[in-house]
Amino acid sequence: MDFATMSLRPTRGGWREEVDRLDAAVFSAVAATQTPRLDGALRRVSRAADHWKLWIGTAAVLGVTGGPRGRRAAVNGLASAALSSAVVNLVLKPLARRRRPDRPRYQVPIIRRVSMPRSTSFPSGHAAAATAFATGVASTLPQISIPLGAVAALVAYSRVHTGVHYPADVVAGSVAGTALAQLAVGAVEGGRGHRLSRTSTPSPTVAS
């Protein structure tokens, strides 16, 4: 199998080509592994994350049931997902220009497949948004970081399982999402603290 066409950019030899080959080999192994009981579930997970449906729904639940901290966590999560999606889709994907996997070549089962996005493959926007949302929420509600992180990881893996991303795409997306969430939370919390300081500053009084 010619893995050179799957590389981020054509190379001859070196560590980058070896990483590309390993990446394609892992993708091929996932495609070849029969998981009939998981295929439908992972396809639904992948679709649930389309257009942020899963994260908007989670943020709504947090906002309604979590009180002030829940609303704060929801804002941090959505802001983190927004920043990561913007950077990944507008900056990183155009720079990498990696082609999506050729599902017929790898014989990815039809039952697993979701719609193939038109954007380039590297890094994964779904993985970035998922990880960023989980990181943003956990900055305020660390007690739910483990279950929410597990959901984010499941979304990331589902993109490989359904055949729309290579493993390296979702790893890079997850790393980008984690890093960008720190920036988003810092900006949101900084703005929130500035507003609070302005509202809590006592009005000047005139001496009598």
C-alpha positions in Angstrom: 0.0 0.0 0.0 1.3 3.5 -0.9 1.2 5.5 2.3 3.0 8.5 0.7 -0.2 9.9 -0.5 -1.5 10.0 3.1 1.3 12.1 4.5 0.8 15.7 5.5 3.2 16.6 2.6 5.2 14.3 0.4 8.6 13.4 1.9 11.3 11.0 1.1 12.6 9.1 4.0 13.1 10.4 7.5 11.1 10.3 10.7 8.1 12.1 9.2 7.5 9.4 6.6 7.8 6.7 9.4 5.2 8.5 11.5 2.9 8.7 8.5 3.3 5.0 7.9 2.7 4.2 11.5 -0.4 6.5 11.5 -1.8 4.8 8.4 -1.0 1.3 9.8 -3.0 2.0 13.0 -5.9 3.4 10.9 -5.8 0.2 8.8 -5.8 -2.0 11.9 -8.8 -0.2 13.3 -10.7 -0.5 10.0 -9.9 -4.2 9.8 -11.0 -5.0 13.4 -14.6 -6.3 13.5 -16.6 -4.6 16.1 -20.3 -5.0 15.1 -21.6 -4.1 18.6 -19.6 -0.9 18.8 -20.0 0.3 15.2 -23.5 1.8 15.6 -22.8 3.3 19.0 -19.7 5.0 17.8 -21.3 6.3 14.7 -24.0 7.9 16.8 -21.4 9.4 19.1 -19.6 11.0 16.2 -22.9 12.4 14.8 -23.9 13.7 18.2 -20.7 15.9 18.2 -21.6 17.4 14.8 -22.2 21.2 14.9 -21.5 21.1 18.7 -24.9 19.4 19.5 -23.4 17.4 22.3 -21.6 20.3 23.8 -24.4 22.8 23.6 -26.7 20.2 25.2 -24.2 19.6 28.0 -23.8 23.3 28.5 -27.5 23.8 28.7 -27.8 21.1 31.4 -25.0 22.7 33.4 -26.5 26.1 33.1 -30.0 24.9 34.3 -29.0 22.5 37.0 -25.6 23.7 38.2 -26.4 27.1 39.6 -23.8 30.0 39.2 -20.9 27.6 39.0 -22.6 25.5 36.4 -23.3 28.6 34.2 -19.7 29.7 34.6 -18.5 26.2 33.6 -20.8 26.2 30.6 -19.5 29.6 29.4 -15.9 28.5 29.9 -16.6 25.3 28.0 -18.3 26.9 25.0 -15.7 29.7 24.8 -13.0 27.1 24.8 -14.7 25.1 22.0 -15.3 28.2 20.0 -11.6 29.3 20.1 -10.3 25.8 19.3 -12.7 25.4 16.4 -11.7 28.8 15.0 -8.0 28.2 15.2 -8.2 24.6 13.9 -10.5 25.3 11.0 -9.2 28.7 9.9 -5.5 28.3 10.6 -4.2 24.8 11.2 -6.2 22.8 8.6 -5.3 25.1 5.7 -1.6 24.9 6.7 -1.5 21.1 6.9 -3.7 20.4 3.9 -3.9 16.7 4.7 -6.3 14.6 2.7 -9.0 12.6 4.4 -8.6 8.8 4.6 -9.6 6.8 1.6 -12.3 4.6 3.2 -12.8 2.2 0.3 -9.1 1.5 0.1 -9.0 0.7 3.8 -12.3 -1.2 3.6 -13.9 0.7 6.4 -17.2 -1.1 7.0 -20.2 0.8 5.5 -22.1 0.5 8.8 -19.5 2.6 10.6 -19.4 5.5 8.1 -20.7 9.0 8.7 -20.7 11.8 6.1 -17.2 12.6 5.0 -16.4 16.3 5.8 -15.2 18.5 2.9 -12.5 20.1 5.0 -9.0 18.8 5.2 -8.1 16.2 7.8 -5.3 17.5 10.1 -6.0 18.2 12.9 -9.4 17.0 13.9 -11.9 19.8 14.6 -14.2 17.4 16.5 -11.4 16.2 18.8 -10.2 19.8 19.4 -13.7 21.1 20.3 -14.4 18.1 22.5 -11.2 18.3 24.4 -11.4 22.1 24.7 -15.0 22.0 26.0 -14.1 19.3 28.6 -11.0 21.3 29.7 -13.0 24.6 29.9 -15.7 23.0 32.0 -13.3 21.2 34.3 -11.6 24.6 35.1 -14.7 25.4 37.1 -16.1 22.0 37.9 -13.1 19.7 38.3 -15.3 17.0 39.9 -16.8 16.2 36.5 -13.5 16.3 34.6 -13.1 12.5 34.4 -16.5 11.6 32.9 -16.5 14.6 30.6 -12.9 13.8 29.6 -14.0 10.3 28.8 -16.8 11.5 26.6 -14.3 13.8 24.8 -11.9 10.9 24.3 -14.8 8.8 22.9 -15.7 11.5 20.4 -12.1 11.7 19.3 -11.8 8.0 18.8 -15.1 7.8 17.0 -13.7 10.0 14.3 -11.0 7.3 13.6 -13.5 4.4 13.9 -15.9 6.0 11.4 -13.1 6.5 9.0 -13.0 10.3 8.7 -9.7 10.9 10.4 -6.3 9.2 11.0 -5.2 8.7 14.6 -2.6 11.5 14.4 -5.4 13.9 13.4 -7.3 13.3 16.6 -4.2 13.3 18.8 -3.2 16.7 17.4 -6.7 18.0 17.7 -6.9 17.0 21.3 -3.6 18.6 22.1 -4.6 21.8 20.4 -8.0 21.8 22.2 -6.3 21.4 25.6 -3.9 24.2 24.9 -6.4 26.6 23.4 -8.8 26.0 26.3 -6.3 27.5 28.7 -6.2 30.7 26.6 -10.0 30.9 26.3 -10.6 30.3 30.0 -8.0 32.9 30.9 -9.6 35.4 28.7 -13.1 34.7 30.0 -12.1 34.7 33.6 -10.0 37.8 33.1 -13.0 39.6 31.6 -15.3 38.4 34.3 -12.9 39.6 37.1 -12.6 43.0 35.4 -16.3 43.4 35.4 -16.7 42.3 39.0 -14.0 44.8 40.1 -15.7 47.6 38.3 -19.1 46.8 39.9 -17.7 46.3 43.4 -15.7 49.6 43.4 -17.5 52.0 45.8 -18.7 55.3 44.4 -16.6 58.3 45.4 -18.2 60.4 48.2 -18.1 64.1 48.7 -16.7 65.2 52.0 -19.1 67.3 54.1 
